[in-house]
Every structure is written in structure tokens, then in C-alpha cells.
Amino acid sequence: MTDTVIDRFLRYVVIDTQSDAKSKTTPTTEKQKTLGRLLVEELLAMGVSDAHLDEYGYVYATIPSNVDKPVPVICFCSHMDTAPDFTGTNVKPQIIRNYQGGDIRLTGDPQQVIRVSEHPVLLDQIGNDIITTDGTTLLGADDKAGVAEIMAAAQVLMANPDIKHGTIRILFTPDEEVGRGADKVDLKKLGAQFGYTIDGETAGHIEDETFSADGVEITISGVAIHPGFAKGKMENAIKIAGAIIDRLPKDIAPESTEGREGFIHPTGVTGTMEKASLSLIVRDFEDEGLATKEALIEGIVKQVITAYPGSSYTFEVKQQYRNMKSILSRNPEITDNALEAVRRAGMTPVRGSIRGGTDGSRLSFMGLPCPNIFAGGHAFHSPLEWVSRQDMERAVKTLVELAKVWEERA
């Protein structure tokens, strides 16, 4: 097989693999298995003999060691699903060859424009080949770029026995975009000591820190009565929920924070006059910051509810994931080896934090320390999503070099 990483990427993105947060099954959508089955076929064809898709939609495979000495078993992991935020049905990838700068207007919806002013990283892409959508769907570079890069790296390692490496496990997960990517991972079967998610953005970036994350669920029980006889009696739960949302701090929101600043973000509200439910997510790099923000939210709820003596509320905090930095700091060689691989691939490594989470966040706390390596995509979860061929090729080279670094340093 001589498929390039772009051949693979273009083949994968046209398969609809959106996950569904409302679904109770694993995977949340059966169509994710369509890509999983294709990946298994391709892995078997390149000689990865144990590649298989399990009942939950996870793909497992092994690139065997080709050296006699003991080398830690590492895992390369990416997720197959795409985000529910924007449609991933009928993706039509477009290739702009030898990009010469300027804004990119997408042909399927001319209102969709990738503007250099909003995406200044385009300035680093002059002369590169840019892959976009036609503007009517997301692209799926998050994380089919990572999937294609792992597959291309596997092809290189399987076809070149002169490249010395230890055992490498491959893991492709479903449902990462709805927070369930690690739910059914069989770590015993995986058998890896350390891992890497290939799910980042800008070329050369390695991320060993994520947000810590909680969800908050608030239920308001109001006082329902016929509106014709409501004076002095009705307490509308929808209005109470609205008052809570209105009092959330404007400067602690996703749209007004950056860097290491956390936020409070309402994600859903439903209700009737009698009962309303409000869902929020809370993010911070420190657990103490989460607790402070959650106390702030409940303080707002208590303040609002005092004006409604017949009403009540419940307040529930659900842990989602924690900052993987606390785990990765115990094994600094995991990140150090990735930084060295980036250097060997011809880039200056940049170590940073993710304003979000990856499968690696949960895998780290499950026992598989797992920093994040760039995949090259940008503007995830939107019709403006794009990736360059050259950055994907750099990611493939980084993975091959990473396999070599672990072998050399064993």
C-alpha cells in the first residue's frame, strides 16, 4: 500500500461519523463503525495482523517490536467521531494547491469565508496545499487528520523494518466529541505503558495540560397556576432560570477568556412554568478554580431564588475530567520524547495547554499517561475547518521519529 496521508484523509472525511450525546448506546451512532471497519481492513492489508473492531466500536491493532531489547509499549490514539456541533453529512473536501495567501471563500456557501484576520496561522501556510470543506459541513480534521496520520505512520513502520522501534499499539475510539471516548477502552487488552493522542492543532505543538472539567445541573421547581389567576401566586420556573443565566459573570465566559483563564458556560435550558432545568459546564486548569466557580454559580441561584419564596432548586455537580498535568509530571520522559520527535521532524517544539480535553485526559487518570500531539487541523467543529497537507506530513514524520526515540532511549 502506498497511500499518502492525504489519500487516507480524503477517504475518511467523506464517511459520516458524527456522535450523538443523546444516545445511550456505545458507540452512540452505529455509523462510526463504518470507518472503524475500513481502518481494520487497511491495517490488515498493510500486515498489522491483529487489527480488529470490538463490539463497542473501538479499533485495536499492534505494530510489533522489531528489536530484541525491552522498549516501553506506547500507544498512538485518535478518535473517529466528529462533533455534533455542525453537520458532517455529505462532506465535500476541497483542495487549494499552492496557497498564495488571502481569504478563502468556500464554494458551497459563499457566506462562509476563512479570513486571514481571524485565522492568522494561514500566514504560515504560503505555498502549502490547504484542505477545506465547501462550507456546508464541517471537515472532520478533528480528528480524522489524526487517524490518517497514525495510519500513514503505521504504513511507514510496517514497510521499513530498518526503522527500529518497540511495540506500538494503535487505538481508535468512538464518541470522544461527546465525552465518552474512554468509556469502554480495555486497557488490559491495550497493554500500553504510555500513550499519545494525536488530536491537537498547530504543527509542532505538544500539549501536556488540559482543563479540569465539571458539569453543573440545576433544577428549578416553580409555582404553577392558571395565568388568569396568577397575580401574587405564580412563580415561573422558566423566568427563574433566565434570571440565573442573566446574572452569570460576563467576564468568566468562553467568549471573554483565553490562555489559562477558566470559564462558566450555560449549555442548555429546558422548562415549563412549573419546572425548568439548566445545564452548565465549568472549566479551569486548577481544581480550586472549579470549586470557586461552582460556589459562585450556586450563590447566584440562592440569590435569585430568594425572590421566589414558593420555589426551590437542586444543584448537582458532575465531574467530567481532570487536568492530566498531575499525571504526566510523574513521567516527564513521555513529553520529553515527544518534544525530541518534533525537533527531529524539523520543527521547533511548542509545549502548551489545551483549553479543552481529549481522550488523553481520562486515559491518563485511568492509568495510561497520555499527552497530546498536533494533528494540524484548525477551526474545529465548524464549516471553516481546514488542514494543510504539509502539516499532516509533519505529523506522520513526528510519529515515526517518536517510535525511534523510544527505542533509542530504552
Secondary structure, DSSP 8 states (H G I E B T S, - for coil): ----HHHHHHHHHTS--B--TT--SSSSSTTHHHHHHHHHHHHHHTT-TT-EE-TTS-EEEEE---SSS----EEEEEE--B-TTS--TT---EEETT--SS-EE-TT-TT-EE-TTT-GGGGGGTTS-EEE--SSS---HHHHHHHHHHHHHHHHHHH-TTS----EEEEEES-GGGT-TTTT--HHHH--SEEEEEEE-STTEEEEEE-EEEEEEEEEE-B---GGG-TTT-B-HHHHHHHHHHHS-TTSSGGG--TT--EEEEEEEEE-SSEEEEEEEEEESSHHHHHHHHHHHHHHHHHHHTT-TT-EEEEEEEEEE--THHHHTT-HHHHHHHHHHHHHTTS--EEEEESS--HHHHHHHHT----EEE---BSTTSTT-BEEHHHHHHHHHHHHHHHHHHHHH-
